[in-house]
Amino acid sequence: MPHRELLRDTLREVLYGPGGLRGLFSGPGEGLLHAAHAFTAAQARAPHSGQPSVAARVMILRHALQLTADTLTDPHALLGDPTDPSTWVPDDAAWRAELVALAGAGQALYDALYRPLNAAALREAHGVVVQAAREAAVLRFIRETLPAGSRS
């Protein structure tokens, strides 16, 4: 399997979960998008154990995915969203829009992986895919450690 195809398959698993019984990073239905969609806007706004809020984590990751996708297409690309994740406090509509933007950034990266890429670009893409896998695991952990009454 060519290197870029393997990277695309890995990204697809990170975003959506594995197609089979178990993947490298998660089980079926446990991908990044599922993990992020499991939070309400109120849960996403709340800080967790002194760490950034889920909303901030998701926006930081979305920025990384989008910027990587953009720079794979144009090495001089700049981040188009000036929003500071550390101060962003989304309402319900903004949280839903962020989840849609996260999916779009993942798709943009997936599409960019069809382009001819040099070794440096492949390393950059690998890095953001690993970052996304880590954040998906962190989001699942946070969700599972929420008090039982607030998981609805």
C-alpha positions as CSV (number, residue, x, y, z in Angstrom):
1,M,0.0,0.0,0.0
2,P,1.5,3.4,-1.0
3,H,2.5,5.7,1.8
4,R,-0.1,8.4,1.1
5,E,-2.9,5.8,0.9
6,L,-1.9,4.4,4.3
7,L,-1.9,7.9,5.7
8,R,-5.4,8.6,4.3
9,D,-6.7,5.3,5.7
10,T,-5.2,6.3,9.1
11,L,-6.8,9.7,9.0
12,R,-10.2,8.1,8.0
13,E,-9.9,5.8,11.1
14,V,-9.0,8.7,13.4
15,L,-11.9,10.8,12.1
16,Y,-14.6,8.1,12.0
17,G,-13.3,5.0,13.8
18,P,-12.2,1.8,12.2
19,G,-14.3,0.0,9.6
20,G,-13.7,-3.4,11.2
21,L,-13.7,-4.7,14.7
22,R,-10.8,-2.8,16.1
23,G,-8.4,-0.2,14.7
24,L,-5.0,1.2,15.7
25,F,-6.5,4.1,17.6
26,S,-10.1,3.2,18.6
27,G,-13.0,0.8,18.2
28,P,-15.9,1.2,15.8
29,G,-17.8,4.4,16.2
30,E,-15.1,5.9,18.5
31,G,-13.5,8.4,16.0
32,L,-12.7,12.0,16.6
33,L,-15.9,13.3,15.2
34,H,-18.0,11.0,17.3
35,A,-16.0,11.9,20.4
36,A,-16.5,15.7,19.7
37,H,-20.2,15.4,18.9
38,A,-20.7,13.6,22.3
39,F,-20.4,17.0,24.1
40,T,-23.1,19.6,24.5
41,A,-22.1,23.2,24.1
42,A,-22.3,23.6,27.9
43,Q,-20.0,20.7,28.5
44,A,-17.6,21.9,25.8
45,R,-17.3,25.3,27.4
46,A,-16.4,24.0,30.9
47,P,-12.8,23.7,31.8
48,H,-11.6,20.2,32.7
49,S,-9.1,19.5,35.4
50,G,-7.2,22.7,34.8
51,Q,-6.8,21.9,31.2
52,P,-8.2,23.8,28.2
53,S,-11.9,23.3,27.6
54,V,-13.2,20.8,25.1
55,A,-14.2,23.7,22.9
56,A,-10.7,25.1,22.9
57,R,-9.2,21.6,22.2
58,V,-11.5,21.1,19.3
59,M,-10.8,24.5,17.8
60,I,-7.0,24.1,18.2
61,L,-7.2,20.8,16.5
62,R,-9.5,22.2,13.7
63,H,-7.0,25.0,13.2
64,A,-4.1,22.5,12.9
65,L,-6.0,20.2,10.5
66,Q,-7.1,23.2,8.3
67,L,-3.7,24.8,8.3
68,T,-2.0,21.6,7.4
69,A,-4.5,20.9,4.6
70,D,-3.9,24.5,3.3
71,T,-0.1,24.3,3.5
72,L,-0.1,21.0,1.7
73,T,-1.8,22.8,-1.2
74,D,0.0,26.1,-0.8
75,P,3.2,26.2,1.3
76,H,2.6,29.9,2.0
77,A,-1.0,29.5,3.3
78,L,-2.0,31.3,6.5
79,L,-4.6,30.3,9.0
80,G,-7.8,32.0,7.9
81,D,-9.6,31.9,11.3
82,P,-8.3,34.6,13.8
83,T,-10.4,33.2,16.7
84,D,-8.3,32.6,19.8
85,P,-9.3,29.1,21.2
86,S,-8.3,30.0,24.7
87,T,-10.9,32.8,24.9
88,W,-13.6,31.3,22.8
89,V,-16.8,30.5,24.6
90,P,-19.3,29.0,22.2
91,D,-23.1,29.1,22.4
92,D,-25.1,26.2,21.1
93,A,-25.1,27.4,17.5
94,A,-21.3,28.3,17.5
95,W,-20.5,24.8,18.9
96,R,-22.5,23.1,16.2
97,A,-20.8,25.3,13.6
98,E,-17.4,24.3,15.1
99,L,-18.2,20.6,14.8
100,V,-19.2,21.1,11.2
101,A,-15.9,23.0,10.6
102,L,-13.9,20.2,12.3
103,A,-15.4,17.7,9.9
104,G,-14.7,20.0,7.0
105,A,-11.0,20.5,8.1
106,G,-10.6,16.7,8.3
107,Q,-12.1,16.3,4.8
108,A,-9.8,19.1,3.5
109,L,-6.8,17.3,4.9
110,Y,-8.0,14.0,3.4
111,D,-8.4,15.6,0.0
112,A,-5.0,17.3,0.3
113,L,-3.4,13.9,0.8
114,Y,-4.2,13.1,-2.8
115,R,-1.7,15.7,-4.0
116,P,1.9,14.9,-4.8
117,L,3.7,15.4,-1.5
118,N,7.4,15.6,-0.6
119,A,8.9,14.0,2.5
120,A,8.6,17.2,4.6
121,A,4.9,17.5,3.7
122,L,4.3,13.9,4.5
123,R,5.9,14.4,7.9
124,E,3.7,17.4,8.5
125,A,0.6,15.4,7.6
126,H,1.7,12.5,9.8
127,G,2.1,14.9,12.7
128,V,-1.3,16.4,12.5
129,V,-2.9,12.9,12.1
130,V,-1.2,11.7,15.3
131,Q,-2.3,14.9,17.0
132,A,-5.9,14.2,16.0
133,A,-5.6,10.6,17.2
134,R,-4.3,11.9,20.6
135,E,-7.1,14.5,20.9
136,A,-9.8,12.0,20.0
137,A,-8.5,9.8,22.9
138,V,-8.4,12.8,25.3
139,L,-12.0,13.7,24.3
140,R,-13.1,10.2,25.0
141,F,-11.4,10.2,28.4
142,I,-12.9,13.6,29.3
143,R,-16.4,12.4,28.3
144,E,-16.0,9.2,30.4
145,T,-14.8,11.2,33.5
146,L,-17.7,13.6,33.5
147,P,-20.0,13.2,36.5
148,A,-22.7,10.6,35.7
149,G,-25.6,13.2,35.7
150,S,-23.9,15.5,33.2
151,R,-23.3,12.9,30.4
152,S,-26.7,13.3,28.9
